Amino acid sequence: MKLELESNLYDEDWNVELDVEAEIKQQKQEREVRAEVKVISPDFSGAKLWFNLAVVSGQAAGADSRDVETKGNVSYQNEYHTGFRLKTDTKEVTEAWAQAVWTPKGQDEIYWLRGDKNQKTVSLGSTMPFNFSGIKGLQSFEAQVGTAEGFEGIKGQPVIVRGGYECELNDDTTHGMHYKLGKDIEVWNKNEHKLDSNWTFGFQQRFNSAKLQGSESPYDIGFSMTYKL
């Protein structure tokens, strides 16, 4: 059984909403209740604030749990953004990161800098469009540096590089390729082609160098057929 409640607590210059969701699984003797307050500020000379605070109370396998989540974002001129996210189980911080993002006006580009306390990493990345021989798409790059001892990346250095792209080859065919270069190398791609207005054929493959010395194959290949009414 699932129940949802939404209420607008304040709606003048500031907007404040309350969302409550409750889900009970009687057979499994599980329950979860999530109450979240969402705040949106008015425009202060180009600056705007978003802030969310949620409390999640649950019960599973006879044990009670309570998590507190909070996240916020400040945007200036819809171009410069700073944000954070914190999560705690009331005993320790289980998730904590902050980021700064730049989205240049009039351009489909994104640049970001992010620091993650729990993963002990700092990341710098970007997303931008490309046009190669008439094929248009989006490409992304990110370099991640580990700040804790024991973080292994490229050739033993504390650096991991991620990247990839997604594009439309034509009106019926999409293609995407992504990679991760670190202690190991991972490469995967996904392709879809519309056969007609209902049927879509998909093809995916993935390579993981970490499996080269094991019993599992480093190659993973899959096919799919999707029918849409």
N, C-alpha and C positions, 0 to 999 in steps of 0.2 A: 504494500500500500504506500502511495506517495501523495503528499500534500504540499501545496505551494501557496504562499501568501506574499503579495506585493502591496506596499503602502507608500504613498508620497507624503513624507513628514513635513516637508517645507518646500515651497516652490515660488520664491520671489527672485531676489538677486541671486541667492544661493539655491541650489537644488539638493535636497537630502531625501534619499529613498531607503526603505527597509525591505529586504527580501528574506523570507524564511522558507526553508525547504526541509521537509521531514520525510524520511523513508524508513519503513518498518518491514522487515522480512521475518514473519512469525515462525516459519518452519526452521529457519536457520538461527532464530533467536538473535537477530541482529537489528540494530537501529542506528540511525544517524540523523542529527538535527543540525542544520546550518543556518545561522542568523548573520546577515551581512548588512552593514550600513554603507551606502555609497554617497559620496559628497562631491559635487561639482561647483566650482566657484564661478562668479561672474568674470568678465574680462576686465583685467586691471591694466589698462594701457598696453594691451598686447600680450599680457601674461595671464595664464589660466592654470588652475589647480584641479587635479583629480585625486581623490583619496578614498580608499576602501578599507574597512575593518570588519573581519569576519571571525566568528567563534563557532567551532565545529565540535559538537559533542557526540560521541558514539559509544556503541557497545558491541563487541564481537567476541565469541568464544569465552563468554563470561567475564571479560575484562572491559573496564571503562576507559575511555580516552577523551582527551580534550586538547584541541589545537587552536591556536590563535594565529590568524594570518592578517597581515597588513601590507598594503602596497600604495605607492603614491607616485604622481608624475606632475612635473611642472613644465609647461610649454610656453615659449615666448615667440610671438609672431608666427606660430605654427611651423617654426623652422628649427629652433633650438629646444632640446628636450633633456630633462634629467629625471631619473626615476629610481625607485628602489622596491625591494620586496623582502619581507621578513616573515618567518614562520617558526613557531615554537610549540612544543608539546607541554609547555609550562615547566619543564625541567631543564631543557637546553634548547638552544637555537638550532633548528634542523635545516633551515634554508635562509641564506642572507646574501643578497647581491645588490649592486648599484650600477647604474650605467648613465652615460651621456650620449645623446644621439643628435646628429645633424642631418636634416633633410632639406637640401638647398631648394629654394623656391623655383618653380618652373622646370624642375628637373626630376626625373624618376630615379634619383640616387639617394642612398642611405649610407651614412658613416657612423660607426659606433665604437665606444670604449666601455668595457664592462669589467668589473671586479667581483669575484665570487669568494666569499669568506669560507664557506664550507668546502668547496672544491680546491680552494687556495690557488686560484688562477686569475690572470689578467688577460683579457682578449681585446684585440683590435681588428675590426673588419669593415667590409663595405659591400653594398649591392648596387649594381648599375646595369643599365640596358646595353645591348649590343646589336649590331646589324652587320651580319657577315654574308655577303653575296645575296642580299635580299631576305635572308633568314633573320628574323627578329626574336629576341628573347631577353632573359635576365641572367646575370652571372653574379656569383657571390664568392668572396674570399674572406678568410679569417685566420689570424695567427694567434695562438694561445700559448702563454708562458706560465709554467708552473712555478709557484713561489715557495713550495715546501720541498724539503729534502726527500729524495726518492722518486720525484716525478720524472718519468722517462719519456722522451720523445724521439725526435729524429737523431739517429746515430748517438744515442745516449745523452743528448742535450735536452734541457727542459722546455722543448718547443714542439708544438703540434700545429700543423697547417691543414686547414679544411677549405674546400672550394667546390665549385660546380656551376652548372648552368641548366636552364630549362628553356625550351623554345617550341614553336610551332613550325614544323617543316612545310605544312600546307594546311588547308582548311580541315582536313580529316586526320592528320597525323601529328602527334606530339612526341617529343624526345627530351630526356633529361639524363645528365651524367653528373655524378658526385664522387668525391674522393676524400680520404683522410690519410695524411702522411704523419706518422709518429713512430713509435717503437715498431709498429707493423704498418703495412700498407693495405688500405681498403679502397676498393673501387666498385661502384655499382651504377647501373643505369636502368631506366624504366621507359618503355615505349608503348604507345597506344595508337590504334588506327581504327577509325569508324568504318565498318564495312557497309553499313546503310544507316537509316534513321533509327534502327533498333539495336543492332549488334555492334559491339566493340571488341576488337582483339587486342590482347595485351601480352607483352614480352618483357621479362625482367631477368637480369643476371647480376651476380655479385661475386667479388673475389676478395678473400681475406688471407693475407700471407701468414697470419698467426697459425693457420691450420696446416701449413705445409709439412710440419714435422709430426703431425698427429694422425689419427686414424680417419678423421673426417676429411672430406674433399674440400679444398679451398674454394671451389667453384660451386655456386648455387644458381640454378637456372629454373625459371618458372614461366608458365603460360596461363592465360586466363581468357575466358569468353564471357562477356557481360551483355545481358539483354535488358533493355529499358523500354518500358511501355510508352 
